[in-house]
């Protein structure tokens, strides 16, 4: 219950920093979790695959889904849709907050 509350707080804080005037754009990177935010799961290895590590960090450690583009880690407003893309390269369409650290997600699809 506490981890769900923490997840909700993280998402609310990410959304609070959004700028209503910015337009939608695309971001490409790996869906990972806030515990293994650079998509390097070797130090946690919470499962035999990276996707299982992401799922375990979310469910067991209260992590949140994030996007890592190779340089920057972005918080994601949508915490349900990324579940099916765990550890996969995706393209997200959305609006970046003013500080450039959170994406208000409009859509997520596999990267081409």
C-alpha positions, 0 to 999 in steps of 0.5 A: 500500500505504501509503495502505491502511495509513493508511486502516486506521489511521484507521478503527481509531482512529475505532472505538477511540473508540466508546462501547459504551453509546450507541444507534444514531441517524441522520445526514444529509449528503454523503459526501465525502473527508477531503481535501475534507471540507466537500464543496467540491471546487473547490480540488482538482477531481480530476475533472470531477464531485464524485463523481470528485474524491472517488474520486480523493482516496481512491485517489490521495491516501490520503483516507478517506470522511467524512460532512459534515452542513453543520457537522461532518465525521464519520469513518466506520467503513465505508470500502467502502459509501460508495464508491457514494454519493460526493458524494451526500446520504445518511442513515447509521444508526450509533453516534456515538463519545464525542467526536462525530467518528466514526460506527460505520456500521450502514447507509447509504442515499440521503437522502429 
